[in-house]
Amino acid sequence: MRSEDQYLETVGARLRFRDVGDGAPVVLIHGWALDLEMWDPQFAALASEFRLIAHDRRGFGLSSGEPDLAQDAIDLERLLDALGVERAALVGMSQGARVALRCALRCPDRVSCLVLDGPPSEEPVQDDASGEEVPITHYRKVVRRLGMNAFREEWLRHPFLRLRTPVASMQELLERIVARYPGNDLRTTSESTPSLIQASLPSVHVPALVLNGEHDSVRRRASGAALARALPLAQYAHVPASGHLPNLDNPVAYDQLLTGFLRALSSVPAQATARSAC
């Protein structure tokens, strides 16, 4: 068993990562304002079967640097290089799903398959006053006027972070993660990196599982279903009794879907898998 927290020095950032287990490599990519510890239930349950790798994306958690979606794919490739991992399954949650897709487009030979959990729409989306999407412009104003603690309190009330599980330790974990978020991207007025061009999705020729929590927002469930239709080798599933954070809300069901997908791929002959991934 490898030590839990390690650091990678890379251009413009020092990245915290965790590398546990000795099976087939699976990279876990967190969502916005979260960090690698959102995957604690999966590290506890799955490290006996898979080599689980997760990192705090630059500017999140305990990693330094400025958040940058375009740079995230490069960082992930450098992390795989540093760990001697030639090819891995990528599990991306929410904004992390965009990172996983960019990696599959940037270096398809490094990606064996994709799990895309609660993915945003790959069409441009404006801030939504209904609260279904993340109102970044509003949160920037909160940080500027009231500070990070006010933002954190409001973010924890957002529907995306509303847990349905009665397990108190999951809520405590989520609160600790949000408390670590430094908010550097909320202190600027720069626009976020645009979504992938929808037309590029059919070129992602790796097996994919697209997931949504059963009670995720209407928009995110629609985005997940649309993404599954756009990807050539994708299947779609709901995680029961869960919202936007199904790996925390219902880790047993989440892990069953994840491991079932990964185990099924491992039974495919290597030659066939190589054809589908390149």
Secondary structure, 3 states (H helix, E strand, C coil): CCCCCEEEEECCEEEEEEEECCCEEEEEECCCCCCHHHHHHHHHHHCCCEEEEEECCCCCCCCCCCCCHHHHHHHHHHHHHHHCCCCEEEEEECHHHHHHHHHHHHCHHHEEEEEEECCCCCCCCCCCCCCCCCCHHHHHHHHHHHCHHHHHHHHCCCHHHCCCCCCHHHHHHHHHHHHHCCCHHHCCCCCCCCCCCHHHHHHCCCCEEEEEECCCCHHHHHHHHHHHHHCCCEEEEEECCCCCCHHHHCHHHHHHHHHHHHHHHHCCCHHHHHHHHC
